[in-house]
Amino acid sequence: MSAAIAFDVYGTLVDPLEMGERLRPVVGDDLAEPMAKLWREKQLEYTFRRGLMRAYENFDVCTRQALA
């Protein structure tokens, strides 16, 4: 039997909604926070759906697709 240690960095150590600060110069003050929130929701949705469908993709793939 092998052992493993896992860390949930995204959302635990890194605040994904801070992306709003990076988006602000691109989309403006009014849209930055709502867009960051929607992007995060879609990231999680795509990740969970792929898991349920047994169609795994790396989180970076889901992140890019969620932004698109």
mmCIF file of the C-alpha atoms, coordinates in Angstrom:
data_MODEL
# 
_entry.id   MODEL 
# 
loop_
_atom_site.group_PDB 
_atom_site.id 
_atom_site.type_symbol 
_atom_site.label_atom_id 
_atom_site.label_alt_id 
_atom_site.label_comp_id 
_atom_site.label_asym_id 
_atom_site.label_entity_id 
_atom_site.label_seq_id 
_atom_site.pdbx_PDB_ins_code 
_atom_site.Cartn_x 
_atom_site.Cartn_y 
_atom_site.Cartn_z 
_atom_site.occupancy 
_atom_site.B_iso_or_equiv 
_atom_site.pdbx_formal_charge 
_atom_site.auth_seq_id 
_atom_site.auth_comp_id 
_atom_site.auth_asym_id 
_atom_site.auth_atom_id 
_atom_site.pdbx_PDB_model_num 
ATOM 1  C CA . MET A 1 1  ? 0.000   0.000  0.000   1.00 0.00 ? 1  MET A CA 1 
ATOM 2  C CA . SER A 1 2  ? 1.339   3.441  -0.878  1.00 0.00 ? 2  SER A CA 1 
ATOM 3  C CA . ALA A 1 3  ? 0.666   6.609  1.059   1.00 0.00 ? 3  ALA A CA 1 
ATOM 4  C CA . ALA A 1 4  ? 0.126   10.119 -0.233  1.00 0.00 ? 4  ALA A CA 1 
ATOM 5  C CA . ILE A 1 5  ? -0.296  13.593 1.120   1.00 0.00 ? 5  ILE A CA 1 
ATOM 6  C CA . ALA A 1 6  ? -2.500  16.079 -0.731  1.00 0.00 ? 6  ALA A CA 1 
ATOM 7  C CA . PHE A 1 7  ? -2.820  19.823 -0.364  1.00 0.00 ? 7  PHE A CA 1 
ATOM 8  C CA . ASP A 1 8  ? -5.757  21.933 -1.460  1.00 0.00 ? 8  ASP A CA 1 
ATOM 9  C CA . VAL A 1 9  ? -3.856  25.055 -2.403  1.00 0.00 ? 9  VAL A CA 1 
ATOM 10 C CA . TYR A 1 10 ? -6.455  26.714 -4.595  1.00 0.00 ? 10 TYR A CA 1 
ATOM 11 C CA . GLY A 1 11 ? -9.005  28.367 -2.343  1.00 0.00 ? 11 GLY A CA 1 
ATOM 12 C CA . THR A 1 12 ? -7.135  27.502 0.851   1.00 0.00 ? 12 THR A CA 1 
ATOM 13 C CA . LEU A 1 13 ? -3.766  29.187 0.430   1.00 0.00 ? 13 LEU A CA 1 
ATOM 14 C CA . VAL A 1 14 ? -4.608  31.187 -2.680  1.00 0.00 ? 14 VAL A CA 1 
ATOM 15 C CA . ASP A 1 15 ? -7.728  33.377 -2.783  1.00 0.00 ? 15 ASP A CA 1 
ATOM 16 C CA . PRO A 1 16 ? -9.203  32.851 -6.261  1.00 0.00 ? 16 PRO A CA 1 
ATOM 17 C CA . LEU A 1 17 ? -11.399 35.922 -5.977  1.00 0.00 ? 17 LEU A CA 1 
ATOM 18 C CA . GLU A 1 18 ? -8.301  38.111 -5.789  1.00 0.00 ? 18 GLU A CA 1 
ATOM 19 C CA . MET A 1 19 ? -8.291  37.636 -9.536  1.00 0.00 ? 19 MET A CA 1 
ATOM 20 C CA . GLY A 1 20 ? -10.691 40.572 -9.559  1.00 0.00 ? 20 GLY A CA 1 
ATOM 21 C CA . GLU A 1 21 ? -7.724  42.874 -8.968  1.00 0.00 ? 21 GLU A CA 1 
ATOM 22 C CA . ARG A 1 22 ? -5.991  41.515 -12.078 1.00 0.00 ? 22 ARG A CA 1 
ATOM 23 C CA . LEU A 1 23 ? -9.191  41.775 -14.110 1.00 0.00 ? 23 LEU A CA 1 
ATOM 24 C CA . ARG A 1 24 ? -9.936  45.365 -13.056 1.00 0.00 ? 24 ARG A CA 1 
ATOM 25 C CA . PRO A 1 25 ? -7.622  47.044 -15.653 1.00 0.00 ? 25 PRO A CA 1 
ATOM 26 C CA . VAL A 1 26 ? -9.036  44.803 -18.396 1.00 0.00 ? 26 VAL A CA 1 
ATOM 27 C CA . VAL A 1 27 ? -12.799 44.866 -17.719 1.00 0.00 ? 27 VAL A CA 1 
ATOM 28 C CA . GLY A 1 28 ? -13.203 47.874 -15.414 1.00 0.00 ? 28 GLY A CA 1 
ATOM 29 C CA . ASP A 1 29 ? -14.212 48.376 -11.802 1.00 0.00 ? 29 ASP A CA 1 
ATOM 30 C CA . ASP A 1 30 ? -17.864 47.385 -12.219 1.00 0.00 ? 30 ASP A CA 1 
ATOM 31 C CA . LEU A 1 31 ? -17.226 44.022 -13.868 1.00 0.00 ? 31 LEU A CA 1 
ATOM 32 C CA . ALA A 1 32 ? -14.022 42.825 -12.205 1.00 0.00 ? 32 ALA A CA 1 
ATOM 33 C CA . GLU A 1 33 ? -15.482 41.274 -9.039  1.00 0.00 ? 33 GLU A CA 1 
ATOM 34 C CA . PRO A 1 34 ? -18.589 39.710 -10.673 1.00 0.00 ? 34 PRO A CA 1 
ATOM 35 C CA . MET A 1 35 ? -16.415 38.267 -13.438 1.00 0.00 ? 35 MET A CA 1 
ATOM 36 C CA . ALA A 1 36 ? -13.925 36.798 -10.941 1.00 0.00 ? 36 ALA A CA 1 
ATOM 37 C CA . LYS A 1 37 ? -16.805 35.216 -9.010  1.00 0.00 ? 37 LYS A CA 1 
ATOM 38 C CA . LEU A 1 38 ? -18.414 33.756 -12.144 1.00 0.00 ? 38 LEU A CA 1 
ATOM 39 C CA . TRP A 1 39 ? -15.055 32.476 -13.371 1.00 0.00 ? 39 TRP A CA 1 
ATOM 40 C CA . ARG A 1 40 ? -14.494 30.673 -10.047 1.00 0.00 ? 40 ARG A CA 1 
ATOM 41 C CA . GLU A 1 41 ? -17.991 29.162 -10.150 1.00 0.00 ? 41 GLU A CA 1 
ATOM 42 C CA . LYS A 1 42 ? -17.410 27.862 -13.674 1.00 0.00 ? 42 LYS A CA 1 
ATOM 43 C CA . GLN A 1 43 ? -13.977 26.462 -12.737 1.00 0.00 ? 43 GLN A CA 1 
ATOM 44 C CA . LEU A 1 44 ? -15.558 24.376 -9.996  1.00 0.00 ? 44 LEU A CA 1 
ATOM 45 C CA . GLU A 1 45 ? -18.555 23.403 -12.118 1.00 0.00 ? 45 GLU A CA 1 
ATOM 46 C CA . TYR A 1 46 ? -16.380 22.188 -14.994 1.00 0.00 ? 46 TYR A CA 1 
ATOM 47 C CA . THR A 1 47 ? -14.081 20.314 -12.625 1.00 0.00 ? 47 THR A CA 1 
ATOM 48 C CA . PHE A 1 48 ? -16.945 18.537 -10.840 1.00 0.00 ? 48 PHE A CA 1 
ATOM 49 C CA . ARG A 1 49 ? -18.807 17.719 -14.053 1.00 0.00 ? 49 ARG A CA 1 
ATOM 50 C CA . ARG A 1 50 ? -15.691 16.236 -15.631 1.00 0.00 ? 50 ARG A CA 1 
ATOM 51 C CA . GLY A 1 51 ? -15.170 14.153 -12.527 1.00 0.00 ? 51 GLY A CA 1 
ATOM 52 C CA . LEU A 1 52 ? -18.728 12.840 -12.654 1.00 0.00 ? 52 LEU A CA 1 
ATOM 53 C CA . MET A 1 53 ? -18.400 12.058 -16.354 1.00 0.00 ? 53 MET A CA 1 
ATOM 54 C CA . ARG A 1 54 ? -15.022 10.397 -15.789 1.00 0.00 ? 54 ARG A CA 1 
ATOM 55 C CA . ALA A 1 55 ? -13.559 12.810 -18.335 1.00 0.00 ? 55 ALA A CA 1 
ATOM 56 C CA . TYR A 1 56 ? -10.720 14.193 -16.207 1.00 0.00 ? 56 TYR A CA 1 
ATOM 57 C CA . GLU A 1 57 ? -8.762  17.240 -17.327 1.00 0.00 ? 57 GLU A CA 1 
ATOM 58 C CA . ASN A 1 58 ? -6.110  19.125 -15.377 1.00 0.00 ? 58 ASN A CA 1 
ATOM 59 C CA . PHE A 1 59 ? -7.397  22.083 -13.403 1.00 0.00 ? 59 PHE A CA 1 
ATOM 60 C CA . ASP A 1 60 ? -5.563  24.508 -15.684 1.00 0.00 ? 60 ASP A CA 1 
ATOM 61 C CA . VAL A 1 61 ? -7.575  23.172 -18.641 1.00 0.00 ? 61 VAL A CA 1 
ATOM 62 C CA . CYS A 1 62 ? -10.828 23.681 -16.723 1.00 0.00 ? 62 CYS A CA 1 
ATOM 63 C CA . THR A 1 63 ? -9.654  27.163 -15.726 1.00 0.00 ? 63 THR A CA 1 
ATOM 64 C CA . ARG A 1 64 ? -9.009  28.197 -19.320 1.00 0.00 ? 64 ARG A CA 1 
ATOM 65 C CA . GLN A 1 65 ? -12.322 26.752 -20.477 1.00 0.00 ? 65 GLN A CA 1 
ATOM 66 C CA . ALA A 1 66 ? -14.167 28.501 -17.650 1.00 0.00 ? 66 ALA A CA 1 
ATOM 67 C CA . LEU A 1 67 ? -12.719 31.848 -18.697 1.00 0.00 ? 67 LEU A CA 1 
ATOM 68 C CA . ALA A 1 68 ? -13.655 31.233 -22.326 1.00 0.00 ? 68 ALA A CA 1 
# 
